[in-house]
């Protein structure tokens, strides 16, 4: 009985931190750089809410599984085989939060006419810029081993002479970013799968 109360308390604390941490994630309105030709590649509120909902569902299943494992292992030690699955599902929260945090650290602006990309810090200071046609030296795509509740987490790692850019799959979920990601699909890339694709 003590184990159940302890796990329920941990679950309550986790939900509190999830709501508190993700509560500050607000979607900025579409902003433009210099002129109307520049579009901000960003995550919209609807996409973010859907990703959070899908991830919390996986995390919830992981916690339910963890509680069942703790209750059953007292009699059946074989239930411990399910522990890695439970921890993997719970770990999805940390991957999602990592991707949201990485997205908030930078702003990506794209000019579809010239294929120019400008990266700014979250404070609006220019970090570097490059041209998609000329300056990309390498593109890697790192993705999770599987979808969880319909959500596939991963990212692109783009190397240019001016700097390295990490682009989360969450940005690809926003229909307004379709033009940018259509251009990315034209590049040859190295594909890699990871259990936890952390940026």
C-alpha positions in Angstrom: 0.0 0.0 0.0 2.9 2.3 0.8 4.3 1.8 -2.7 1.1 2.8 -4.3 0.9 6.0 -2.2 4.5 6.8 -2.9 4.1 6.3 -6.7 0.9 8.4 -6.7 2.7 11.2 -4.9 5.5 11.0 -7.5 3.0 11.1 -10.3 1.3 14.2 -8.7 4.6 16.0 -8.4 5.5 15.1 -12.0 2.1 16.4 -13.3 2.7 19.6 -11.3 6.1 20.2 -12.9 4.8 19.3 -16.4 2.0 21.9 -16.1 4.4 24.4 -14.6 7.2 24.0 -17.1 5.0 23.7 -20.2 2.7 26.5 -19.0 5.3 29.1 -19.9 5.5 27.8 -23.5 3.5 30.2 -25.5 3.3 30.4 -29.2 4.7 33.7 -30.5 2.7 35.4 -33.3 4.1 35.0 -36.7 6.8 37.6 -37.0 8.7 38.8 -40.1 12.2 39.8 -40.5 13.1 42.9 -42.6 10.2 42.4 -45.1 7.2 40.2 -45.8 9.4 37.8 -47.7 10.8 36.5 -44.4 8.8 33.8 -42.5 9.5 32.6 -39.0 9.8 28.8 -38.8 8.1 28.2 -35.5 5.8 25.8 -33.6 2.2 26.9 -33.3 0.0 26.5 -30.2 -2.2 23.8 -31.7 0.7 21.6 -32.7 2.3 22.1 -29.3 -0.8 21.2 -27.4 -1.2 18.1 -29.5 2.4 17.0 -28.9 2.1 17.6 -25.2 -1.2 15.6 -25.1 0.3 12.7 -27.0 3.4 12.7 -24.9 1.5 12.9 -21.6 -0.6 9.9 -22.7 2.6 7.9 -23.2 4.0 9.1 -19.9 0.7 8.2 -18.2 0.9 4.6 -19.6 4.5 4.4 -18.4 3.5 5.4 -14.8 0.6 3.0 -14.8 2.9 0.2 -16.0 5.4 1.2 -13.3 2.8 1.0 -10.6 1.7 -2.4 -11.8 5.3 -3.6 -12.0 5.9 -2.5 -8.4 2.7 -4.3 -7.2 3.3 -7.5 -9.1 7.0 -7.9 -8.6 6.5 -8.8 -5.0 5.1 -12.2 -6.2 6.3 -12.4 -9.8 9.9 -11.2 -10.4 9.4 -11.7 -14.1 7.4 -8.5 -14.2 10.7 -6.6 -13.9 11.1 -7.3 -17.6 8.5 -4.6 -18.3 10.5 -2.0 -16.3 12.6 -0.7 -19.3 9.4 -0.2 -21.3 7.9 1.8 -18.5 11.0 4.0 -18.1 11.2 4.5 -21.8 7.6 5.8 -21.9 8.2 8.1 -18.9 11.3 9.4 -20.6 9.3 10.8 -23.5 8.4 13.8 -21.3 12.1 14.7 -21.0 12.7 14.4 -24.7 9.6 16.6 -25.5 10.7 19.2 -23.0 14.3 19.1 -24.4 12.9 19.8 -27.9 10.6 22.6 -26.7 13.5 24.2 -24.8 15.8 24.0 -27.9 13.1 25.6 -30.0 12.8 28.5 -27.6 16.5 29.1 -27.6 16.5 30.2 -31.2 14.3 31.7 -33.9 14.6 30.6 -37.5 13.7 32.9 -40.3 13.4 31.7 -43.9 13.1 33.6 -47.1 11.6 31.2 -49.7 12.5 33.5 -52.6 16.2 33.7 -51.9 16.6 30.5 -49.8 18.3 32.6 -47.1 18.0 31.4 -43.5 18.7 33.6 -40.5 19.1 32.3 -37.0 18.4 34.6 -34.1 18.7 34.0 -30.3 15.5 34.1 -28.2 16.4 37.7 -27.4 16.2 38.6 -31.1 20.0 39.0 -31.6 21.3 37.6 -34.9 23.5 34.6 -34.4 24.3 33.6 -38.0 22.8 33.3 -41.5 23.3 31.1 -44.5 21.9 30.2 -47.9 20.2 26.8 -48.3 21.5 26.4 -51.8 25.2 27.2 -51.2 26.2 26.9 -47.6 24.9 23.6 -46.3 27.8 21.1 -46.0 26.0 18.2 -44.2 22.5 17.3 -43.1 21.8 14.5 -40.6 18.3 13.3 -39.5 18.1 11.8 -36.0 14.8 10.2 -35.1 13.3 8.1 -32.3 13.1 4.4 -32.8 9.3 4.5 -32.9 6.3 6.7 -32.7 4.6 7.0 -29.3 0.9 7.6 -29.5 1.3 8.8 -33.1 4.1 11.3 -32.3 7.6 10.8 -33.7 10.3 12.8 -32.0 13.5 13.6 -33.7 15.5 16.5 -35.2 17.6 17.6 -38.2 21.3 18.6 -37.6 22.4 21.0 -40.3 26.1 21.9 -40.6 27.1 25.1 -42.4 30.3 27.2 -42.6 28.6 29.7 -40.4 27.4 27.4 -37.7 25.4 24.3 -36.7 21.6 24.3 -36.6 19.3 21.9 -34.9 15.7 21.7 -36.2 13.2 19.7 -34.2 10.5 17.6 -35.8 8.0 19.6 -33.8 8.5 22.5 -36.2 7.7 20.2 -39.1 4.2 19.5 -37.6 3.2 23.2 -38.3 1.7 23.5 -41.8 3.0 27.0 -42.1 6.6 25.6 -42.2 5.8 23.3 -45.1 7.8 25.3 -47.6 11.0 25.3 -45.5 10.8 21.5 -44.9 10.0 20.8 -48.5 13.3 22.4 -49.3 15.1 20.3 -46.7 13.7 17.1 -48.2 15.7 17.9 -51.4 19.0 17.4 -49.5 20.8 14.1 -49.2 21.1 13.2 -45.5 22.5 10.7 -43.1 19.7 8.9 -41.2 20.2 7.7 -37.6 17.8 6.3 -35.0 18.2 6.8 -31.2 16.3 5.6 -28.2 16.2 9.1 -26.9 16.9 11.7 -29.6 17.9 14.6 -27.3 19.2 17.8 -29.0 
